[in-house]
Amino acid sequence: MKRIYSLSLALTLVFTLGTTQAFAWGQLGHYLIGLMAEKQLKKSTLKKVEGLLYPVSLSKSGTWMDDIRSDKSYDYATTWHYLNSKNGEYDASTQEKTGDAYEAIKRIKAELKKGGLDPKTEAEKLKMLIHMIEDIHQPLHVGTGTDKGGNDVRIEFFGQPTNLHALWDSGMIDRQGMSYTELGEELYRRMTPQLQATYRAGTMQDWLKEAVSYRPQVYNLPENKKISYPYLYQNFSIAEERLIAASVRLAQVLEEIYP
């Protein structure tokens, strides 16, 4: 997959997550993926989606699945934010017993296409689908199964203790010092019909292969695990490319469900 060149952005904010375990793109990541997807959707699809999600926008709905983590009635979906893949394949035997993102995306997509759901159930399933499609475009959400998607990889980010997963979820994005609308607009300007066609041609299996293909660079850390400008310079373009790809595929899936 052809990478998209990085923005020349100032790195100004200090990112701190301490020892907190990260689970998904941070708020900014989810917001800007949804924002870019909104811009790509057919008017008929956007109208249907907005009607189901009202009064929350598509861009803000992407964080709902993280917001409900404190509600034990949704504990069944805890493992649906990620999956394990050694070489880009999907092997059900290596996944969590309570499910994974790959299986849940396919199942919920089919349920929404079939229809017949009450409004509350449909809206919740739609918000889950949005979130999971966004999540598995973060390379570390397609994990090795050995280090909790980089959560166990302790690093320092500009002197602050954190972990590799948190760095990719939100650390690099937050340090840009831009709002999700500002960054989303910048990334959306790179969108071309050819780029959209390339991403839309990929299958879900291709999504996994793409994530795994970035693994060597994602884990290419300095020996002292102290991350600063060199790592950001080499890797933020990957994060940008993944965000753009997620927006294209989210729009594609929504149009398949709500034409």
N, C-alpha and C positions, 0 to 999 in steps of 0.2 A: 504494500500500500504506500503510495507516494505521500511523504510527509509534507506538512504545510509549514512554511517558514515562520519562525518565531517573531512576535512583536518585539520591538525595542522598548522595553518598559523599565521604568525606574523601580528599584527594589528598596522600599522605604520603611515598611512596617515590621515590627518584631512579632514573630509568631510563636506562641507558647501553648503547648498542650500538656506539658508535664508528663505524667504517667498515664493519662487517660487513654483508653483503648478507642481507636477510631473504627467506624463501621462503613462509611459511605462517603461519596462526594460531600464536601461541606455545603452549607447553605448557598454560597455564591455559585458553586459548580452546578447544583441542581437548578437554581434560578436561571442561570444564563443558558443552560441547555434548553429549558422550557421556553425561554424567550425566543431563542433562535428557531425552535420547532414551530412556535406560533406563527412566525413570519413565513414559514414554508407551507403551512397547511392550506388546503383548499378551503374556500369560504364555507362551503357546506359542512365540511368536517369540523372546522373551528367552531361553528355555531352549535353543533351537536355536543361537542366536548365541553364548551363553555357552559352550556345549559345544564349538563350533568354535574359540573364542578362548582357551579355558582353557590356562593359569592366569591369563591377563591379562584384565582387565575390558574391557567395551566402551568405557568412558570413557578408559582408558589406551591402548587399541589405536589411537586416533586419531593418535598421534604416531609410530607405527611407520614410516610412509613417509618421515618426516624422519630417523628414526634410521638408516635404511639408506643414507643418502646417501654414507657413507664406503665402502660396499661396491660396488665397480665392477661386480659382476655385475648390479646393478640400475640401471645407468646409462641403460638404455633408457627408464626411467620418469621421468627428470629433468624433462622438460617437461610432465608430467602434472599438475602442481600449479596450473596456470593456463591461461588462454586469452586470445585477443585479440578484441575486439568494438568496432567503432566506435560503433554506435548501438543495441546490444542484440541484434543479429542474430548468427547463427553462420555464418561463412564459412570453409569448410575451406581455402580458398586463402590465407588470411591467418595460418594457424597454423604452429607449428613442424613441421618435417618429421618429427620423431620423435614427434609426437602432442601431444595437449592434454587438458585435464581433461574437457571436454564429450564428446569422442569416447570417451575412456577410460571414463568413467562409464557411458555407454550400452552399450558393448561388454562391460565386465566385469559389469554388471548382468544382461545377457542370458546370459552364460556361467554365472553363478551360478544363475540361474533354470532353465537347462537341466539342470544337475546333472552327475553322472558324473565329478567331479573327485576326485583323491586328497585326503585330509585336509589335507596340508601345502599343496598348491596352492590349495585352497579357502580355507583360513585366510588365506593371503597375499593372495589376490584380495579377500577380504572386508575385510581391513585397509586395502588400497588404496582400495576403494570408500568406506569410512567416511571416510578422510582427505580424499579429493577432494570429496565432498559438503560436508564441513565447510569446506574451503578456498574453494570458489567462492562462498561466502556472505560472504567478506571482499571488500568492493567492489573493492579493488585487485588481486584475483586475476582479475578480468575487466578486463584492461588495454587501453590504447590501442594498444599495440604500438610506442610511441615512447620510453618512459622506464622500461622494465622494471618496470611496475606500481608506479611511484613510487620504486623503488630508486635511481634517478638524481636524485631531488629531494632535495637536501641541506637539512636543517633543523637548528635547535637546539631541543631539548626541555628546558625549564627549564635552559638553559645548557649542555646536553650535546649534542655533535654526533651526529647520527644521520640517518635518511632517512625519508621519508613512509611508505614501505611498512612499515618496522619499527615506526613509531608505531602504525599500524593493526593490525599483527599482534599486538603484545604491549604496546607502550608504554602506551597508555591503560588497558588491563586491569590490567597490573602495578601501576600507580600507585594503584589502588583499595585496595591493602593488604589484600586479602581472599583467602582460599584459594578454590580452584575449587569446593569444596563449599559454602562460604558464599555466593559469588556465584551459583552455580548454583541454590541453594535460593531466593535472592531473586528471580531471574528466573523460576523455575518457578512461583512464586506468582502470576505474571501470566497464566499459561496458562488459557485458557477454551476450552470446546468451539467457540465461534464463531471464536476466533482460530486454533485448529487447523484448522478447516474452511476458513478463508480461505487459509492457507498450503498446505494439501493440494490445494486446487483449482488451484494454479499448475502450469504445465508447466515443463520445464527451460528452455524459451525465455523464460518469464516470469522465471525466476531471473536470467537475463542482463540482461533489461530493468530489473529492480529494481536490480541492481548499477550499471548505467550511469546510472540516474536519480539516484544519489547522487553522481556524479562532480563536478558543479559545486560542491557543498558540501565534499566531501573536499579538492578542490584550491583552495578559497578560503582562501589562506594570507596572512598579513601580509606586507607588502613586504620586510621584513627577514628573513623566514623564521624568526623566533623564536617558538616555540610555547609557550604557557603556559595559564593558566586560561580565558581567553575561548574559545579553540579547543576545549578539552575540554568546556566547558559547552555549546557549540553542536553538538558531534559525538559525544559518548559515547553519547547515546541511539540514534544510528544503529548503533553497534557492538553495543549491547545488543539492538536489534531484529534485527540480522543473526544474532546468536548464537541467539536464540530461534527464528527462522525455520529456521536450519540444523538445529536439534534436531528440529523437527516433521517436516521433510522427510527427515531421516535415518531416523527411526522409520518413516515412511511407506514408504520404499524397502525397508527391511529386512522389513517386514510383507508386501510384495509378493513378495519372494524366499522368505521362510520363514514362510508363513502358519500 
